């Protein structure tokens, strides 16, 4: 049985199944990237809810795994050369799991790097922009009297949606096949509707290619499961 005691986070969130990959996350657009990926690949894993509403990602135990204090993060007890490894940052985790399993990223160099470009597009553009838009529409930012920051993120969100919609013209997925590029992005686009109620203000219904792509993604059983892992307390 693997010994994960060298990772302080396992004292705060004990591993009941230390032979399984340990996931530390919450069912947010960033967190569900990894739970969806794990559900798609079929890897055995143990999810641990990190309650970000109570700043648990700033707990010293979590910071020992991810110094940036953001979910998600993982420990793989069966990492390279059979040694346990910690990986943090969602994009890095997606790539690690894709390489580990040989799934959801092409081995053909051109397609592999195109997939990574769309993952980085999500990490650098879609996630930060949509997240800030959510702040101004649904959370503390909605009470700001100055609406210029809100409009800035509305405009940039529309621009990014336009990029995605053009890429999806005539294709089912962002690259040639369903991949980590789609997994990285699905949760964020879904959150525009389900979490931020931003569909109308962004005119999301006008992006026909995105709508069809989102429908295909949400129809996948692994996506439906992953969107709710780790489960929030009842």
C-alpha positions as CSV (number, residue, x, y, z in Angstrom):
1,X,0.0,0.0,0.0
2,X,1.5,3.4,-0.9
3,X,2.6,5.6,1.9
4,X,1.4,9.2,1.4
5,X,2.4,10.4,4.9
6,X,5.2,12.6,3.5
7,X,2.4,14.9,2.0
8,X,1.1,17.1,4.9
9,X,-2.2,17.5,3.1
10,X,-3.1,13.9,3.9
11,X,-3.2,14.9,7.6
12,X,-5.9,17.5,6.9
13,X,-7.7,15.3,4.3
14,X,-6.8,11.7,5.1
15,X,-6.6,9.2,2.2
16,X,-8.9,6.3,2.9
17,X,-7.6,4.7,-0.3
18,X,-3.9,5.7,-0.6
19,X,-3.5,3.4,-3.6
20,X,-5.8,5.7,-5.6
21,X,-5.1,9.1,-7.1
22,X,-6.0,11.8,-4.6
23,X,-8.0,14.8,-5.9
24,X,-8.3,18.0,-3.9
25,X,-10.9,20.2,-5.5
26,X,-14.4,21.8,-5.5
27,X,-17.1,21.6,-8.1
28,X,-16.2,24.9,-9.7
29,X,-15.4,25.5,-13.4
30,X,-11.7,25.0,-12.6
31,X,-12.2,22.1,-10.3
32,X,-14.5,20.1,-12.6
33,X,-11.9,20.0,-15.3
34,X,-10.0,17.4,-13.4
35,X,-13.0,15.4,-12.1
36,X,-14.3,15.2,-15.7
37,X,-10.9,14.1,-16.9
38,X,-10.7,11.4,-14.3
39,X,-14.2,10.2,-15.1
40,X,-13.4,10.1,-18.8
41,X,-10.1,8.1,-18.3
42,X,-11.5,5.7,-15.8
43,X,-8.6,6.1,-13.4
44,X,-9.3,5.1,-9.8
45,X,-9.3,8.2,-7.6
46,X,-10.5,9.5,-4.2
47,X,-12.0,13.0,-4.2
48,X,-11.6,15.4,-1.3
49,X,-13.8,18.5,-1.1
50,X,-11.7,21.7,-0.4
51,X,-14.3,24.2,0.8
52,X,-13.1,27.4,-0.9
53,X,-16.0,29.4,0.6
54,X,-14.3,28.8,4.0
55,X,-10.8,29.5,2.6
56,X,-9.7,25.9,3.0
57,X,-7.4,26.3,0.0
58,X,-5.4,28.7,2.1
59,X,-5.0,26.1,4.8
60,X,-1.3,25.4,5.4
61,X,-1.9,21.8,4.6
62,X,-3.3,22.7,1.2
63,X,-0.6,25.2,0.6
64,X,2.0,22.5,1.2
65,X,0.7,20.9,-2.0
66,X,-0.1,24.0,-4.0
67,X,1.7,27.2,-2.9
68,X,-0.7,29.3,-5.0
69,X,-3.6,28.2,-2.8
70,X,-6.0,27.4,-5.6
71,X,-7.9,24.2,-6.4
72,X,-7.5,21.7,-8.0
73,X,-4.5,19.7,-7.1
74,X,-3.7,16.0,-7.1
75,X,-1.4,13.4,-5.6
76,X,-0.7,10.4,-7.8
77,X,0.7,7.6,-5.7
78,X,1.8,5.9,-8.9
79,X,3.7,8.7,-10.6
80,X,6.7,8.5,-12.8
81,X,9.1,5.7,-11.9
82,X,6.6,4.4,-9.4
83,X,7.0,7.4,-7.0
84,X,4.2,9.5,-5.7
85,X,3.9,12.9,-7.3
86,X,2.0,16.1,-6.6
87,X,0.6,18.1,-9.5
88,X,-1.2,21.5,-9.3
89,X,-2.7,24.0,-11.8
90,X,-5.5,22.5,-13.8
91,X,-3.9,22.8,-17.2
92,X,-0.8,20.9,-15.9
93,X,-3.0,18.3,-14.3
94,X,-5.0,17.7,-17.5
95,X,-1.7,17.3,-19.5
96,X,-0.3,15.0,-16.8
97,X,-3.3,12.7,-16.8
98,X,-3.5,12.7,-20.6
99,X,0.1,11.6,-20.8
100,X,-0.3,9.1,-18.0
101,X,-3.2,7.4,-19.6
102,X,-2.5,8.0,-23.3
103,X,-6.0,9.4,-23.6
104,X,-7.6,12.6,-24.8
105,X,-4.5,14.1,-26.5
106,X,-3.0,13.1,-29.8
107,X,0.5,11.6,-30.1
108,X,0.8,13.3,-33.5
109,X,2.9,16.4,-32.8
110,X,0.9,18.9,-34.8
111,X,-2.5,17.9,-33.3
112,X,-0.9,17.6,-29.8
113,X,0.4,21.2,-29.9
114,X,-2.8,22.5,-31.3
115,X,-4.7,20.8,-28.4
116,X,-2.2,22.4,-26.0
117,X,-2.8,25.8,-27.6
118,X,-6.5,25.6,-26.9
119,X,-5.9,24.4,-23.3
120,X,-3.6,27.4,-22.8
121,X,-6.2,29.7,-24.4
122,X,-8.7,28.5,-21.8
123,X,-6.2,28.9,-18.9
124,X,-5.0,32.3,-20.0
125,X,-8.2,33.8,-21.4
126,X,-11.5,32.0,-20.9
127,X,-11.1,31.1,-17.3
128,X,-9.9,34.5,-15.9
129,X,-12.3,36.5,-18.1
130,X,-15.4,34.4,-17.4
131,X,-14.5,34.2,-13.7
132,X,-14.3,38.0,-13.4
133,X,-17.5,38.4,-15.3
134,X,-19.1,36.1,-12.8
135,X,-17.7,38.2,-10.0
136,X,-19.4,41.3,-11.5
137,X,-22.7,39.7,-12.3
138,X,-23.4,37.4,-9.4
139,X,-21.0,38.1,-6.5
140,X,-19.6,41.1,-4.7
141,X,-18.9,43.0,-7.9
142,X,-22.5,43.3,-8.7
143,X,-22.8,46.1,-6.1
144,X,-20.1,48.3,-7.6
145,X,-21.5,51.6,-8.7
146,X,-18.8,51.9,-11.5
147,X,-20.0,49.6,-14.3
148,X,-17.0,50.1,-16.5
149,X,-15.1,47.0,-15.2
150,X,-18.3,44.9,-15.6
151,X,-18.6,46.1,-19.2
152,X,-15.0,45.4,-19.9
153,X,-15.4,41.7,-19.0
154,X,-18.7,41.5,-20.9
155,X,-17.0,42.7,-24.0
156,X,-14.0,40.4,-23.6
157,X,-16.2,37.4,-22.9
158,X,-18.0,38.1,-26.1
159,X,-14.7,38.3,-28.0
160,X,-13.6,35.0,-26.6
161,X,-16.9,33.3,-27.4
162,X,-16.4,34.6,-30.9
163,X,-13.0,32.9,-31.1
164,X,-14.5,29.6,-29.9
165,X,-17.5,29.8,-32.2
166,X,-15.3,30.3,-35.2
167,X,-13.0,27.4,-34.3
168,X,-16.1,25.2,-33.9
169,X,-17.4,26.0,-37.4
170,X,-17.8,22.7,-39.2
171,X,-16.4,20.6,-36.4
172,X,-17.7,18.7,-33.4
173,X,-14.8,19.5,-31.0
174,X,-12.1,22.2,-30.6
175,X,-9.5,20.1,-32.3
176,X,-10.1,17.0,-34.5
177,X,-11.2,14.8,-31.6
178,X,-12.7,15.3,-28.2
179,X,-9.7,16.1,-26.0
180,X,-8.4,17.9,-22.9
181,X,-9.0,21.2,-24.8
182,X,-12.8,20.5,-24.7
183,X,-12.6,19.3,-21.1
184,X,-10.8,22.5,-20.0
185,X,-13.4,24.7,-21.6
186,X,-16.8,23.0,-21.2
187,X,-17.2,23.8,-17.5
188,X,-16.5,27.4,-18.0
189,X,-19.0,27.9,-20.8
190,X,-21.5,25.9,-18.9
191,X,-21.0,28.2,-15.9
192,X,-22.0,31.2,-17.9
193,X,-25.5,29.8,-17.9
194,X,-25.8,27.6,-14.9
195,X,-23.8,29.7,-12.4
196,X,-23.4,33.3,-13.7
197,X,-26.8,33.6,-15.5
198,X,-24.9,35.5,-18.2
199,X,-26.5,33.8,-21.2
200,X,-28.7,36.7,-22.1
201,X,-26.2,39.5,-21.5
202,X,-23.7,37.8,-23.7
203,X,-26.2,36.7,-26.3
204,X,-25.0,33.2,-25.9
205,X,-27.8,31.9,-28.0
206,X,-26.3,33.6,-31.0
207,X,-23.3,31.3,-31.0
208,X,-24.8,28.3,-32.7
209,X,-21.5,26.4,-32.9
210,X,-20.9,26.8,-29.2
211,X,-24.4,25.8,-28.3
212,X,-24.1,22.6,-30.3
213,X,-20.6,21.8,-28.9
214,X,-21.8,22.4,-25.3
215,X,-24.8,20.1,-25.9
216,X,-22.5,17.4,-27.2
217,X,-20.2,17.8,-24.2
218,X,-23.0,17.8,-21.6
219,X,-24.4,14.6,-23.2
220,X,-21.3,12.7,-22.2
221,X,-22.0,10.7,-19.0
222,X,-18.5,11.4,-17.7
223,X,-19.1,15.1,-18.0
224,X,-22.3,14.9,-16.1
225,X,-20.7,12.9,-13.3
226,X,-17.6,15.1,-13.2
227,X,-19.6,18.4,-12.9
228,X,-20.7,17.3,-9.4
229,X,-17.4,15.9,-8.0
230,X,-16.4,16.4,-5.3
231,X,-19.9,16.6,-3.9
232,X,-20.9,19.6,-1.8
233,X,-22.3,18.9,1.6
234,X,-26.1,18.3,1.6
